[in-house]
Amino acid sequence: MQTLFNAPFLQIHYDGFAHAIELEWLDFANSSELRQGLNAGLTLAQQYHVRAWIGNLKQMRVIRPQDQDWINNDWFPRFARLDILHMAVVESDDVLNRQGVTHVMQRANGLAPLSTAYFINTEAARRWIRTAAFAFQP
């Protein structure tokens, strides 16, 4: 994997074999950092023509309600315009983050990729993207 973005709160990796981008959140991200990271992910996903997205939230903490609203009202509509077919979410160890992600994904009805799956570890998410999800890409 190639690292395309590196900040104290986030690293973004690219897997050329799987045509996937992985956002590895490293800790709590304030509103500005969250938006910077998610927007960078969109830009890189478009630039590299990815077909799959891995959101590695394992170390991420709570997503504030105003940021959840921004994700649903601003970010997800832009995300939906990409050619991403598969999304793997590595669930956070933080219960408040898991609740926030559940809320965001429920509200993203129709904007999330064709297939979305949830995992407890990064290896399983990557394996799913590289095998099952990758096999079904046109």
C-alpha positions as CSV (number, residue, x, y, z in Angstrom):
1,M,0.0,0.0,0.0
2,Q,1.1,3.5,-0.8
3,T,0.5,6.3,1.8
4,L,-1.0,9.4,0.0
5,F,-1.9,11.6,3.0
6,N,-0.3,11.8,6.4
7,A,-1.5,13.8,9.4
8,P,-1.6,13.3,13.1
9,F,-5.3,12.3,13.0
10,L,-5.4,10.4,9.7
11,Q,-3.4,8.5,7.1
12,I,-4.8,7.7,3.7
13,H,-3.5,4.7,1.8
14,Y,-4.0,3.4,-1.7
15,D,-4.1,-0.2,-2.8
16,G,-3.7,-0.3,-6.5
17,F,-4.5,-4.0,-6.8
18,A,-7.9,-3.6,-5.2
19,H,-8.5,-0.2,-6.7
20,A,-9.2,0.9,-3.1
21,I,-8.5,3.8,-0.8
22,E,-8.2,3.4,3.0
23,L,-8.8,6.2,5.4
24,E,-7.0,5.1,8.7
25,W,-8.2,7.4,11.4
26,L,-5.6,7.6,14.2
27,D,-7.5,9.4,17.0
28,F,-10.1,12.1,17.7
29,A,-10.5,14.5,14.8
30,N,-12.1,17.9,15.4
31,S,-14.5,19.3,12.9
32,S,-11.8,21.0,10.8
33,E,-9.6,17.8,10.7
34,L,-12.6,15.5,10.0
35,R,-13.6,17.7,7.1
36,Q,-10.1,18.0,5.8
37,G,-9.6,14.3,5.9
38,L,-12.9,13.3,4.3
39,N,-12.4,15.9,1.6
40,A,-8.9,14.7,1.0
41,G,-10.3,11.1,0.7
42,L,-12.8,12.3,-1.9
43,T,-10.1,14.1,-3.9
44,L,-7.7,11.1,-3.9
45,A,-10.5,8.6,-4.6
46,Q,-11.4,10.6,-7.7
47,Q,-7.8,11.1,-8.7
48,Y,-6.9,7.4,-8.4
49,H,-10.3,6.2,-9.9
50,V,-11.0,3.9,-6.9
51,R,-13.8,1.4,-6.9
52,A,-13.7,0.6,-3.1
53,W,-13.4,2.6,0.1
54,I,-12.2,1.4,3.5
55,G,-13.0,3.5,6.5
56,N,-10.7,2.3,9.2
57,L,-12.3,3.8,12.3
58,K,-10.7,1.5,14.8
59,Q,-8.9,4.3,16.7
60,M,-11.4,7.1,15.9
61,R,-13.4,8.7,18.6
62,V,-16.8,10.3,18.7
63,I,-18.1,12.2,15.6
64,R,-20.0,15.3,16.8
65,P,-23.6,15.7,15.8
66,Q,-22.9,18.8,13.7
67,D,-20.2,16.8,11.8
68,Q,-22.6,13.9,11.3
69,D,-25.0,16.4,9.7
70,W,-22.2,17.8,7.5
71,I,-21.3,14.2,6.4
72,N,-24.9,13.5,5.5
73,N,-25.8,16.8,3.9
74,D,-22.5,17.8,2.2
75,W,-20.0,15.0,2.0
76,F,-22.1,11.9,1.2
77,P,-23.8,13.5,-1.9
78,R,-20.3,14.3,-3.3
79,F,-19.2,10.8,-2.4
80,A,-22.2,9.3,-4.2
81,R,-21.0,10.8,-7.5
82,L,-17.8,8.7,-7.4
83,D,-17.6,5.3,-9.0
84,I,-17.2,3.5,-5.6
85,L,-19.1,0.3,-5.5
86,H,-18.0,-1.2,-2.2
87,M,-17.4,0.3,1.3
88,A,-15.7,-1.6,4.2
89,V,-16.0,-0.1,7.6
90,V,-13.7,-1.1,10.4
91,E,-15.6,-0.4,13.5
92,S,-14.2,1.9,16.2
93,D,-13.4,0.7,19.7
94,D,-15.3,3.8,20.9
95,V,-19.0,3.1,21.5
96,L,-19.9,6.8,20.8
97,N,-18.2,6.6,17.4
98,R,-20.1,3.4,16.5
99,Q,-23.4,5.1,17.5
100,G,-22.5,8.1,15.4
101,V,-21.5,6.0,12.4
102,T,-24.7,4.0,12.6
103,H,-26.7,7.3,12.6
104,V,-24.8,8.6,9.6
105,M,-25.2,5.4,7.6
106,Q,-28.9,5.2,8.3
107,R,-29.4,8.7,7.1
108,A,-27.2,8.1,4.0
109,N,-29.9,5.9,2.5
110,G,-29.4,5.6,-1.2
111,L,-26.0,7.4,-1.1
112,A,-23.8,4.6,0.3
113,P,-22.1,2.3,-2.1
114,L,-23.8,-0.8,-3.7
115,S,-22.3,-3.0,-0.9
116,T,-21.3,-1.9,2.5
117,A,-19.9,-4.3,5.1
118,Y,-18.7,-3.9,8.7
119,F,-15.6,-5.5,10.3
120,I,-13.9,-5.6,13.6
121,N,-10.4,-5.6,12.2
122,T,-8.5,-4.1,9.2
123,E,-7.3,-7.3,7.8
124,A,-10.8,-8.7,7.3
125,A,-11.9,-5.5,5.6
126,R,-8.9,-5.5,3.3
127,R,-9.5,-9.2,2.5
128,W,-13.1,-8.6,1.7
129,I,-12.3,-5.7,-0.6
130,R,-9.5,-7.6,-2.3
131,T,-11.5,-10.8,-2.8
132,A,-15.3,-10.7,-2.7
133,A,-15.8,-7.0,-3.6
134,F,-13.0,-6.9,-6.1
135,A,-14.4,-10.0,-7.9
136,F,-17.7,-8.2,-8.6
137,Q,-16.3,-5.0,-10.0
138,P,-17.2,-4.4,-13.7
